[in-house]
Amino acid sequence: MDFFALLLAFGKSLLFALAAVLPILNPPAAAPVFVTLTRTLESDTRTLLARRIGQYVFFMLAAAMLVGTYVLNFFGISLPIVRVAGGLIVASTAWRMLHTQHVSSDEKTQMAQSLTDDNVRIQAFYPMTFPLTCGPGSIAAAITVGAALHSQRVPESLANFAGGLAATVLISVLVFLTFRYADRLLRPLGEVGLVVFLRLSAFILLCVGVQIIWNGAQELVRSL
């Protein structure tokens, strides 16, 4: 493959990973929870916490994208099945986002009530990163994306995974910036703006989930 084809594969994979994972992870939706739970912390501590959450999000998504499918294959699950199952999860998540109102979770709030300046480093991963920011749905979407990035040609696979990893970097940076400046970002958005953002993201996510299901179903039919 020539350089232009590899660059095109990189760009497509980057956009595909962003479209599949970002609406589920949805940093703006988690920003109000972050602001509420960290309101009593010092500014420097909140910045440190936001940075650590961004780093943990990158490591979790990258690991799921790179090795998640191999773990499933160890149990005898084929890649087309992974695509269909993951697409169903993505599509069902999007469907719920389209038909439910965004509400705060009392259970999630109780999980992080003990967050203080002293133990912020310990709780940066649990519960602030998992499951408050990057939950099972985001991990399942990353595994599904990793399965879709495989190709029979090694150069194309490398370009695809490079694009996927670049997307995880962008997502982690976006998580850090969203949490770092959550107070300023939420003021002009308002509740109505947040609902509109969630609905548009959910529709795009639903389309991505259907596309993933279709790709997996095509491979299953061809294998018969």
C-alpha positions as CSV (number, residue, x, y, z in Angstrom):
1,M,0.0,0.0,0.0
2,D,1.2,3.5,-0.8
3,F,1.6,6.3,1.8
4,F,-1.7,8.0,0.8
5,A,-3.7,4.8,1.3
6,L,-2.1,4.3,4.8
7,L,-2.8,7.9,5.7
8,L,-6.4,7.5,4.6
9,A,-6.8,4.3,6.7
10,F,-5.3,6.2,9.7
11,G,-7.8,9.0,9.3
12,K,-10.8,6.8,8.9
13,S,-9.8,4.7,11.9
14,L,-9.3,7.8,14.0
15,L,-12.7,9.2,13.1
16,F,-14.4,5.7,13.5
17,A,-12.9,5.2,17.0
18,L,-13.9,8.8,18.1
19,A,-17.5,8.3,16.8
20,A,-17.8,4.9,18.5
21,V,-16.3,5.6,21.9
22,L,-16.6,9.3,22.6
23,P,-20.4,9.5,22.7
24,I,-20.6,6.6,25.2
25,L,-17.8,8.0,27.4
26,N,-19.3,11.5,27.0
27,P,-17.1,13.8,29.1
28,P,-19.5,16.7,29.2
29,A,-22.2,14.5,30.7
30,A,-19.7,13.4,33.5
31,A,-18.5,17.0,34.1
32,P,-21.4,17.9,36.5
33,V,-20.6,14.9,38.6
34,F,-16.9,15.8,38.7
35,V,-17.7,19.4,39.7
36,T,-20.1,18.3,42.5
37,L,-17.7,15.7,44.0
38,T,-14.6,17.9,43.8
39,R,-16.1,21.2,44.9
40,T,-14.3,21.1,48.3
41,L,-10.9,20.3,46.8
42,E,-8.1,22.8,46.2
43,S,-7.6,24.0,42.6
44,D,-4.3,22.3,42.2
45,T,-5.7,19.1,43.6
46,R,-8.6,19.2,41.1
47,T,-6.1,19.7,38.3
48,L,-4.0,16.8,39.4
49,L,-7.2,14.6,39.6
50,A,-8.3,15.6,36.2
51,R,-4.9,14.8,34.7
52,R,-4.8,11.4,36.4
53,I,-8.3,10.5,35.2
54,G,-7.3,11.4,31.6
55,Q,-4.2,9.2,31.9
56,Y,-6.2,6.2,33.3
57,V,-8.9,6.6,30.6
58,F,-6.2,6.4,27.9
59,F,-4.6,3.2,29.4
60,M,-8.0,1.5,29.8
61,L,-9.2,2.3,26.3
62,A,-5.9,1.5,24.6
63,A,-5.7,-1.9,26.4
64,A,-9.2,-2.8,25.5
65,M,-8.7,-1.8,21.9
66,L,-5.3,-3.6,21.5
67,V,-5.8,-6.9,23.4
68,G,-9.5,-7.1,24.2
69,T,-10.3,-9.1,21.1
70,Y,-7.4,-11.5,21.7
71,V,-8.7,-12.2,25.2
72,L,-12.1,-13.0,23.7
73,N,-10.5,-15.2,21.0
74,F,-8.8,-17.1,23.8
75,F,-12.3,-18.2,24.8
76,G,-13.2,-19.2,21.2
77,I,-15.2,-16.1,20.2
78,S,-14.7,-15.0,16.6
79,L,-14.1,-11.4,15.5
80,P,-17.4,-11.2,13.5
81,I,-19.3,-12.3,16.7
82,V,-17.4,-9.6,18.6
83,R,-18.5,-7.0,16.0
84,V,-22.1,-8.0,16.1
85,A,-22.3,-8.2,19.9
86,G,-20.4,-5.0,20.4
87,G,-22.5,-3.2,17.8
88,L,-25.6,-4.3,19.6
89,I,-24.2,-2.9,22.9
90,V,-23.4,0.4,21.1
91,A,-26.7,0.6,19.4
92,S,-28.7,-0.2,22.5
93,T,-26.7,2.4,24.5
94,A,-27.5,5.0,21.9
95,W,-31.2,4.0,21.9
96,R,-31.4,4.5,25.7
97,M,-29.6,7.9,25.3
98,L,-32.2,8.9,22.7
99,H,-35.2,8.0,24.9
100,T,-34.2,8.8,28.4
101,Q,-33.6,12.1,30.2
102,H,-30.1,12.8,31.7
103,V,-30.3,12.5,35.5
104,S,-27.7,12.4,38.1
105,S,-27.0,9.1,39.8
106,D,-27.3,9.0,43.6
107,E,-25.4,5.7,43.7
108,K,-22.4,7.3,41.8
109,T,-22.5,10.3,44.1
110,Q,-22.3,8.0,47.2
111,M,-19.4,6.1,45.8
112,A,-17.2,9.2,45.7
113,Q,-18.4,11.0,48.9
114,S,-15.1,10.2,50.7
115,L,-13.0,12.0,48.1
116,T,-10.6,14.3,49.9
117,D,-7.2,16.0,49.3
118,D,-5.4,13.2,51.1
119,N,-6.8,10.2,49.2
120,V,-7.4,11.8,45.8
121,R,-4.5,9.9,44.2
122,I,-6.0,6.6,45.4
123,Q,-9.5,7.4,44.3
124,A,-8.5,8.8,40.9
125,F,-8.9,5.4,39.4
126,Y,-11.8,4.1,41.4
127,P,-14.4,5.4,41.4
128,M,-13.5,8.6,39.5
129,T,-12.2,6.9,36.4
130,F,-14.0,3.6,36.6
131,P,-17.0,3.5,36.6
132,L,-17.8,7.3,36.8
133,T,-16.0,8.3,33.7
134,C,-15.0,5.2,31.7
135,G,-17.5,2.5,32.4
136,P,-18.3,-0.9,31.0
137,G,-20.0,0.6,28.0
138,S,-16.9,2.5,26.9
139,I,-14.7,-0.5,27.4
140,A,-17.0,-2.7,25.3
141,A,-17.1,0.0,22.6
142,A,-13.3,0.1,22.6
143,I,-13.1,-3.7,22.2
144,T,-15.5,-3.5,19.3
145,V,-13.5,-0.8,17.6
146,G,-10.3,-2.9,18.1
147,A,-12.0,-5.9,16.4
148,A,-13.1,-3.7,13.5
149,L,-9.5,-2.3,13.0
150,H,-8.1,-5.7,12.1
151,S,-7.1,-6.2,8.4
152,Q,-5.6,-9.0,6.4
153,R,-2.8,-6.7,5.3
154,V,-0.3,-5.9,8.1
155,P,0.5,-2.3,7.0
156,E,-3.2,-1.5,6.9
157,S,-3.7,-3.0,10.3
158,L,-0.9,-1.0,11.7
159,A,-2.3,2.2,10.2
160,N,-5.8,1.4,11.6
161,F,-4.5,0.8,15.1
162,A,-2.4,3.9,15.0
163,G,-5.5,5.8,14.2
164,G,-7.4,4.1,17.0
165,L,-4.7,4.9,19.5
166,A,-4.6,8.5,18.3
167,A,-8.3,8.6,19.0
168,T,-7.8,7.4,22.5
169,V,-5.1,10.1,23.1
170,L,-7.6,12.7,21.9
171,I,-10.3,11.3,24.1
172,S,-8.1,11.3,27.2
173,V,-7.0,14.9,26.5
174,L,-10.6,15.9,26.0
175,V,-11.5,14.2,29.4
176,F,-8.7,16.1,31.1
177,L,-9.7,19.5,29.6
178,T,-13.4,19.0,30.2
179,F,-12.8,18.1,33.9
180,R,-10.1,20.8,34.3
181,Y,-12.4,23.6,33.1
182,A,-15.7,22.0,33.9
183,D,-16.9,25.0,35.9
184,R,-16.4,27.4,33.0
185,L,-17.8,24.9,30.4
186,L,-21.0,24.2,32.2
187,R,-22.1,27.9,32.7
188,P,-23.0,28.8,29.1
189,L,-24.2,25.3,28.1
190,G,-27.0,25.0,30.6
191,E,-29.4,22.1,31.0
192,V,-31.1,22.5,27.6
193,G,-27.8,22.7,25.7
194,L,-26.6,19.5,27.5
195,V,-29.8,17.6,26.5
196,V,-29.4,18.7,22.8
197,F,-25.8,17.6,22.8
198,L,-26.7,14.2,24.3
199,R,-29.4,13.7,21.7
200,L,-27.2,14.5,18.7
201,S,-24.4,12.3,20.0
202,A,-26.8,9.5,20.6
203,F,-28.1,9.6,17.0
204,I,-24.5,9.5,15.6
205,L,-23.7,6.6,18.0
206,L,-26.8,4.7,16.9
207,C,-25.7,4.9,13.3
208,V,-22.2,3.7,14.2
209,G,-23.6,0.8,16.1
210,V,-25.8,-0.3,13.2
211,Q,-22.8,-0.1,10.9
212,I,-20.7,-2.3,13.2
213,I,-23.5,-4.9,13.3
214,W,-23.8,-4.8,9.5
215,N,-20.1,-5.4,9.0
216,G,-20.1,-8.3,11.4
217,A,-23.2,-9.8,9.9
218,Q,-21.7,-9.6,6.4
219,E,-18.6,-11.6,7.5
220,L,-20.8,-14.2,9.2
221,V,-22.9,-14.7,6.0
222,R,-19.8,-15.0,3.9
223,S,-18.4,-17.7,6.2
224,L,-21.4,-20.0,5.8
